[in-house]
Amino acid sequence: MVDIANTKNEHASFSLFSFDEACREVQLFITLTRSDIMLIYSHCNEALNGGGKLFVQELPDLKVRVVHGNTLTAAVILNEIPRDVKEVFMTGATSKLGRAIALYLARRKVRVLMLTDSTERFTRIQNEASLENQNLLVQVTKCQEAKHCKVRCYSMIFVGSWVIGKKTWILGKWTTPREQRWAPPGTHFHQFVVPPVLEFRRDCTYSKLAAMKLPDDVEGLGSCEYTMERGVIHACHAGGIVHFLEGWTHHEVGAIDVDQIDPVWEAALRLGFKPV
């Protein structure tokens, strides 16, 4: 199993400072190992390589699956949001994870205020929703518009820059202490930003990064993940392991398939992974 991340080469990680170099490194690794491995593309950037799609396009003869694992990341976040939520405010709403979360919540009949200046990107996502759910996705261009959330707006999603919230934020980008001041007392911060934000607010609570606990019968674990307890791994890495154990033969690259969020979540639980 290989982790392709935005880091310098060490162990089985590949640098992404140059896409061509990364492709050559992938090919070399496969040649040297002569094994059927899985490539987990973590911290993937759609602007850089289409969320891993370029690897599949440029290396059509791959005998391995390229997996970004973000389907399970989305599942972990969505399963943390209370079922009685009727309206949310979301920033970073047109990102890979933001898009998937918005479309999934619309299916749950949750009204999503999507903060974005790009009407084109918003409309493209809105058109992906069914006709009956498209009116549940609403473009907003100012954080102040979060103030107009209904009284029954129990949660707010945060997957980008700062936003005025009620009780729940999900952080997808670094958030400064000054930006965190917009959150009301008692807010709980969910996050999948690396490195994690500073836990500045003493009147609020903070989750760790989206993660899952390995099955109880796992043995021989020789390392642990950055910021994680032993036996706990990032949700995207868990997604790669689930993909491998289930024997799925498709690549998980590019945009998140919203239809696969529940099946991936159910597969993870069936294999013994546990939410943290």
N, C-alpha and C positions, 0 to 999 in steps of 0.2 A: 504494500500500500504506500502510495507516494503522496506527499503533501506539496502541492505547487503553491507557494505563497510569495508575497512581496518581501522576501528576505534574501540575504546573501546565502550562497550555497553552503549547506552543512547537512551532514547525514544524507537523507533522501529528499531534500528540498531543492527546488529550482528557482533561480532568479528570474524575475520578469522585467528587468530593466530593458531588455531587448526581446521582442517576441520571437525573432528569428533564432536568437541564441537559445531561448527557452525551448523551441521546437527541436533544435539540434540536441539539446540536453535530454529531452524526453526520448528521442530516438536512440541516443547512446545508451541511456539507462535500460531501455527495453532490450537492446542488443546484448548488453553485458549480463543482464539477469536471465535472459532467455526464459522468462516466466510470464504467466498471465497475471498481470497486476491491475490494480485499480488506481486511477489518478484522482485524487481529491483536490479540487481547485478551491482553496480557501481564500478569503479576502478578495474574491474576484471582482473585477471592475468591468462593467459592460462597455465603458468608453475605451478601455484598453484592448479588450479581446472578445467583446460580445458575450461576456459571462462564460467563457470557455469554448464558445462556438468555433472560434478561429482554429483552435487546436484540432477539432474534429475535421474542419474543412481542409486545413493544410496537411494533416496527417491522415488521409483517408484509409490507410491500411492498418491502422491501430488495431491490435488484438486485445486491447484493454478498454475499459469503460472510463470515460471522463465524467467526474461527478463533482458538482460544486456543493452539494449537500444542503442548499438553502431551502429546499422544500420542507425539510424537517425543522429548520430554524423558524420558518413561518408558522409551522404547526405548533411549536413550543410557545411562541408568542401568542398565537390565537387562543390556545387552550389556557392561557393565564388570564385572559379577559373574561370577566363575569358574564354569564349568559343573559343577565337582565339588562345589559347595556343596550340602549336604544339609539344613542347618538355619540359619535366620537369626533375629535378634531385631530387631523393628521398632518404632520409636516414630512418632508421627504416623500411625499405621496406618489411621485411618479418614478421613484427608484424601483429596482427589481423587487425588493421585499415590500415596499410601500404599495406598489401595484397589486401584488398578490393578496396582501392583507385587506386592501380596500375592496377588491372584488369578492373576496370570501365573506367579509362582513356584510356587503350588500346582499349576498345570498341569504344571510341570516336576518335580513330586513333591518339592518342597522344603518342609520343615516351617517354618511361619512363626509365631513367637511375637509376637503383636500387642499392644503395650502400649496399653491404653485403659481408662478408667474407665467408658465407656459400653457396657454390655452390649447395649443396643438397637442402637447403630451397628455394633458388632462382629457381632451376629447377622445383621443385614441384609446385611452383606458376606459372611459365612460362607454364607448361604443362596444367594448368587449362584454359589458354586462348585458343581461337580458333586457328586453324593452320594459318589462315591468319593474326592473330594479335600477334603471338608469337614472331616475329622478332621485335616488338615494345617494348618488355621488354628486357632490356639490363643490364647485371650485371656489376657493377664497384666496385672496391675494395679500391679506394682512393678518398678522397674528392677533390683532385686536378683535378680529371677527370671532374669535373663540368666546368672547364675552357673550355672544348671542346664542350660545348653546342653550337648549331648553333646560328648565329646572330639573328635568328628569334625565339630563345627560350625566350619567354616572361616571363615565371614564373619558379620558382623552388619550389619543395615541401620539407619540412623539417619535418620529423616525427621521429627523433631520435637524433643523435649527431649533431655537427655543420657541416656546408656545405657551400662552396662558392656559392653564389647565384647571381641572376641578380636583380630581383625586389620583388619576393614573396617567403617567407619561411613559412612553417607550422611546428610548434614546438610540438613534442610529448614527449620530455624529457627535463629535466632541462638544460638550456643553460647558461653558465657563461658569464659575460660581455666580457671576453677575447675571447670566442668563437664567440660571436656576432660581433666582429670586422671584421670577414670574410665577412659579408654582405656588399654589396656596398651601398653607400648613396642612400636614397630614398626607401630602402627595406621596405616592409610591412610584419610584423610578425603575422601570424595566429598561434593559439596555442590551444592545449587541454591538457596541462601539469598542474598538480596540485602539489604545488601551482604555480601560474603564474610566468613567468620569470620576472626578474628585467628589467624595461624599461630603459636600459642603454644608448641606442643610441639616441641622440637628433636629428640626421639627418634621423631618420627612424620613422615609425609609428607602433603601436602595437594594435592588436585586443584583445578582451577579450577571454575567453574560449568559445569553440563552444557552442552556446546557442540559445534558442528560447523564444520569448515573448508569454506569455499566452494569450488565446483568450480574447477579450475585455469584454465578458459577465461573466467572472469568478468573483465570489463574495466570501467574507469570507476568503480571504487569510490571514492567521495568522502568517506567517513567511516568511523569504526571504533566499536565498541561499548565501553561502560564496562567496564573490567577485562579486555577481550579484546585479543589481538594483531590486527593488521590482517589481514583476510581470514578472521577467525574470528567467528562470531556465536552468540548464545544458541540453544540447541536449540529453544526454542519459536518463535523467529523463523525459524529454518531450516524448522520445521514449516509455517509459514505460506507460505513460498516454495515448498516442495514441493507443498503443497495447490494453489497457483496454477498451477505448471508442469505438474502432472498433469491440470489441468482438472477437478478434482473439483467437483461442484456442491452437495454437502451442506455444512451448517454443522458446524463442530467446536466444539460448546459443551456445557456441562454435564459429566456424568461421562465419563471416558475409556472408549472402547469397547475393551475388552481384545482383541477379535478383530482390531482394526485396528493393533495395535502392530507386529506383524511386517510387514504390508504397507507401513506408513508407513516403517519402517526400510529395507526393501528398495528402496522407491521413492527414498529419499534417497540411498542408495548408488548406485543406477542412474543418478541424475542427476549424480553426481560429488561429492556431499558426502562428507566423510571425518570419522571420529571423531577427536577431539583427544587 
